[in-house]
Amino acid sequence: MNAYLIAAAAVSVLIAREMAREMAPAGDGDGGEYLPAPGDVVTAFADLVSWGGEPSQMPDPFDSAAVILNPTTYRRDTSSPAQGDINARAFLDMIAAAEGTAGQPDDGYRTLFGYGSFDSFRDHPRIRVPFGRTYSTAAGRYQILARTWDSLVAKLGRSELPDFGPAAQDRAAIELIRERGALADVRSGRLTDAVTKVRKVWASLPGANYSGQGMRSMSYLQAAYVNAGGTITL
């Protein structure tokens, strides 16, 4: 895709983001906490340029635009702090179940793409596992790509992501959810809305539709989420 077209499209989405913020329903806040940040949108459009190598885990920017303009993005976190934390933990456990890492040693935190393992939590392992005609650097409980990890570290800083240990992996997964405008849905137990918004981040989720990678059913996700202690609301 022509770089000028990408730049023009990125600007259009950023403008749409600000318009959507201003049109948030009265009394529901401005939705800023749940919108993809401007930098997230720019990064997503940059990924449309074919630089070679592995693509970012950030979803297609046009999908990001759909999230920005979706009225459900502005729904508030209606959970209590305690229940919101429980639902968020259950959602992370559900992702791990869907990705196939939950039953692996160390609860999946050391799992590589293809179910190998890595030794050190010092940093993302950056191991290229062959996959078809390409490769994957997906690693950890939430199968985060090396390039995605680097983008998150650049944005959040080493104070938030000092290593690739379990706590940092959890924090990174929550940030990926927030980037998709799904954090309020996750905390409030709006499971279907949340899965719909993050479906392009994790290939195992229904609707991801990535070539060569299978998807779990929504009923599978619901069972995994509830079994992990999550509460589903409408």
C-alpha positions as CSV (number, residue, x, y, z in Angstrom):
1,M,0.0,0.0,0.0
2,N,1.3,3.5,-0.9
3,A,2.8,5.2,2.1
4,Y,1.0,8.5,1.3
5,L,-2.4,6.6,1.4
6,I,-1.4,5.0,4.7
7,A,-0.5,8.4,6.2
8,A,-3.8,9.9,5.0
9,A,-5.8,7.0,6.3
10,A,-4.0,7.2,9.7
11,V,-4.9,10.9,10.0
12,S,-8.5,10.1,9.1
13,V,-8.7,7.5,11.9
14,L,-7.1,9.9,14.4
15,I,-9.7,12.5,13.5
16,A,-12.4,9.9,13.8
17,R,-11.0,9.0,17.3
18,E,-11.4,12.6,18.5
19,M,-14.8,13.0,17.0
20,A,-15.9,9.7,18.7
21,R,-14.6,10.9,22.0
22,E,-16.6,14.1,21.8
23,M,-19.7,12.2,20.8
24,A,-19.5,9.8,23.8
25,P,-22.9,9.6,25.6
26,A,-23.5,12.2,28.3
27,G,-22.6,10.9,31.7
28,D,-20.5,8.1,30.4
29,G,-17.2,10.0,30.5
30,D,-15.1,10.7,27.4
31,G,-14.2,7.0,26.8
32,G,-10.5,8.0,26.6
33,E,-9.3,5.2,28.9
34,Y,-10.8,2.6,26.6
35,L,-9.9,4.1,23.2
36,P,-6.8,3.0,21.3
37,A,-4.2,5.7,21.9
38,P,-3.0,7.8,18.9
39,G,0.3,6.1,19.0
40,D,-1.4,2.7,18.8
41,V,-3.3,3.8,15.7
42,V,-0.2,5.1,14.0
43,T,1.7,1.9,14.8
44,A,-1.1,-0.1,13.3
45,F,-1.0,1.8,10.0
46,A,2.8,1.6,9.9
47,D,2.4,-2.2,10.0
48,L,0.6,-2.1,6.6
49,V,3.9,-1.1,5.0
50,S,5.8,-4.3,4.0
51,W,9.1,-4.0,5.8
52,G,9.7,-7.8,5.8
53,G,9.9,-10.0,8.8
54,E,7.2,-10.8,11.3
55,P,4.2,-8.4,11.5
56,S,3.1,-6.7,14.7
57,Q,0.3,-8.2,16.9
58,M,-1.6,-4.9,16.6
59,P,-4.7,-5.6,14.6
60,D,-5.6,-4.1,11.2
61,P,-6.0,-0.3,11.6
62,F,-9.3,-0.4,9.8
63,D,-10.5,-2.8,12.5
64,S,-9.1,-0.3,15.0
65,A,-11.3,2.4,13.4
66,A,-14.3,0.2,13.7
67,V,-13.6,-0.1,17.4
68,I,-13.2,3.6,17.8
69,L,-16.5,4.3,16.1
70,N,-18.3,1.5,17.9
71,P,-20.7,3.0,20.6
72,T,-20.0,0.0,22.9
73,T,-16.4,1.2,23.2
74,Y,-17.7,4.0,25.5
75,R,-19.5,1.8,28.0
76,R,-18.2,2.2,31.5
77,D,-16.6,-0.2,33.8
78,T,-19.6,-1.2,35.8
79,S,-17.9,-3.7,38.1
80,S,-16.7,-3.2,41.6
81,P,-12.9,-3.0,41.8
82,A,-12.7,-6.5,43.3
83,Q,-15.0,-8.1,40.8
84,G,-13.3,-6.3,37.9
85,D,-10.0,-7.7,38.9
86,I,-11.5,-11.2,39.2
87,N,-13.0,-10.9,35.7
88,A,-9.8,-9.5,34.2
89,R,-7.8,-12.5,35.7
90,A,-10.4,-14.9,34.4
91,F,-10.2,-13.3,30.9
92,L,-6.4,-13.7,30.9
93,D,-6.9,-17.4,32.0
94,M,-9.4,-17.8,29.1
95,I,-6.9,-16.5,26.6
96,A,-4.2,-18.9,27.9
97,A,-6.7,-21.7,27.6
98,A,-7.5,-20.7,24.0
99,E,-3.9,-20.3,23.1
100,G,-3.1,-23.7,24.5
101,T,-0.5,-22.5,27.1
102,A,-2.6,-22.8,30.3
103,G,-1.7,-26.5,30.8
104,Q,2.0,-26.1,30.0
105,P,4.8,-26.1,32.6
106,D,5.0,-22.9,34.6
107,D,1.4,-22.2,33.7
108,G,2.5,-21.4,30.2
109,Y,4.7,-18.4,31.0
110,R,7.7,-20.1,29.5
111,T,6.0,-21.5,26.4
112,L,7.1,-20.9,22.9
113,F,5.0,-21.1,19.8
114,G,4.7,-24.8,19.0
115,Y,5.0,-25.8,22.7
116,G,8.7,-25.6,23.1
117,S,10.0,-23.6,26.1
118,F,12.6,-20.9,26.9
119,D,14.8,-20.6,30.0
120,S,15.2,-17.0,31.0
121,F,12.6,-14.3,31.9
122,R,15.2,-11.6,31.5
123,D,13.7,-10.5,28.2
124,H,11.5,-11.7,25.4
125,P,13.3,-14.9,24.1
126,R,13.0,-13.7,20.5
127,I,13.3,-17.3,19.2
128,R,12.1,-17.8,15.7
129,V,10.0,-21.0,15.4
130,P,9.4,-22.1,11.8
131,F,5.8,-21.8,10.8
132,G,4.9,-22.7,7.2
133,R,7.0,-20.5,4.9
134,T,7.6,-18.0,7.7
135,Y,8.2,-18.1,11.5
136,S,6.7,-17.0,14.7
137,T,8.4,-15.4,17.8
138,A,5.2,-15.9,19.9
139,A,6.2,-16.6,23.5
140,G,4.8,-16.7,27.0
141,R,1.4,-17.4,28.4
142,Y,-0.3,-15.0,25.9
143,Q,1.9,-15.8,22.9
144,I,3.2,-12.3,22.6
145,L,5.3,-11.6,19.5
146,A,8.8,-10.1,19.9
147,R,7.9,-7.0,17.8
148,T,4.7,-6.5,19.9
149,W,6.7,-6.8,23.1
150,D,9.2,-4.2,21.9
151,S,6.4,-1.8,21.1
152,L,4.8,-2.3,24.5
153,V,8.2,-1.7,26.3
154,A,8.7,1.5,24.2
155,K,5.3,2.7,25.2
156,L,5.0,1.6,28.9
157,G,8.7,1.8,29.8
158,R,10.9,-0.6,31.7
159,S,9.3,0.4,35.0
160,E,6.1,-1.3,33.8
161,L,7.8,-4.1,31.9
162,P,11.2,-4.7,33.5
163,D,11.5,-8.3,32.2
164,F,9.4,-11.0,30.5
165,G,8.3,-12.6,33.8
166,P,4.8,-13.6,34.7
167,A,3.7,-10.2,36.1
168,A,5.1,-8.4,33.0
169,Q,3.4,-10.8,30.7
170,D,0.1,-10.2,32.5
171,R,0.6,-6.5,32.3
172,A,1.4,-6.6,28.6
173,A,-1.8,-8.7,27.9
174,I,-3.9,-6.2,29.7
175,E,-2.4,-3.4,27.7
176,L,-3.2,-5.2,24.4
177,I,-6.8,-5.5,25.7
178,R,-6.9,-1.8,26.5
179,E,-5.5,-0.9,23.1
180,R,-8.6,-2.6,21.6
181,G,-11.1,-0.6,23.7
182,A,-12.0,-3.8,25.5
183,L,-10.8,-3.2,29.0
184,A,-14.1,-1.9,30.4
185,D,-15.9,-4.9,28.8
186,V,-13.4,-7.3,30.3
187,R,-13.7,-5.9,33.8
188,S,-17.5,-5.7,33.6
189,G,-18.0,-9.2,32.3
190,R,-19.3,-8.3,28.9
191,L,-17.5,-11.3,27.5
192,T,-18.9,-11.3,23.9
193,D,-18.2,-7.6,23.4
194,A,-14.6,-8.1,24.8
195,V,-13.8,-11.1,22.6
196,T,-15.1,-9.4,19.5
197,K,-12.8,-6.4,20.1
198,V,-9.7,-8.4,20.8
199,R,-10.3,-11.2,18.3
200,K,-7.5,-10.0,15.9
201,V,-4.9,-9.9,18.7
202,W,-5.0,-13.7,19.5
203,A,-5.4,-16.1,16.6
204,S,-7.2,-18.7,18.7
205,L,-10.3,-16.4,19.3
206,P,-13.4,-16.8,17.1
207,G,-13.4,-14.4,14.2
208,A,-9.6,-14.0,14.1
209,N,-9.5,-15.9,10.8
210,Y,-5.7,-16.1,10.5
211,S,-4.5,-18.5,7.8
212,G,-3.3,-21.9,9.1
213,Q,-4.4,-21.2,12.7
214,G,-7.4,-22.8,14.3
215,M,-10.0,-20.9,16.4
216,R,-11.8,-21.9,19.5
217,S,-15.6,-21.6,19.7
218,M,-17.4,-19.0,21.8
219,S,-18.8,-21.8,24.0
220,Y,-15.3,-23.0,24.7
221,L,-14.3,-19.5,25.8
222,Q,-17.3,-19.0,28.0
223,A,-16.6,-22.3,29.8
224,A,-13.0,-21.4,30.3
225,Y,-13.9,-17.9,31.6
226,V,-16.5,-19.1,34.0
227,N,-14.3,-22.0,35.2
228,A,-11.7,-19.4,36.0
229,G,-14.1,-17.5,38.2
230,G,-15.4,-14.9,35.7
231,T,-18.9,-13.4,35.8
232,I,-20.7,-12.8,32.5
233,T,-23.1,-9.8,32.3
234,L,-25.0,-8.3,29.4
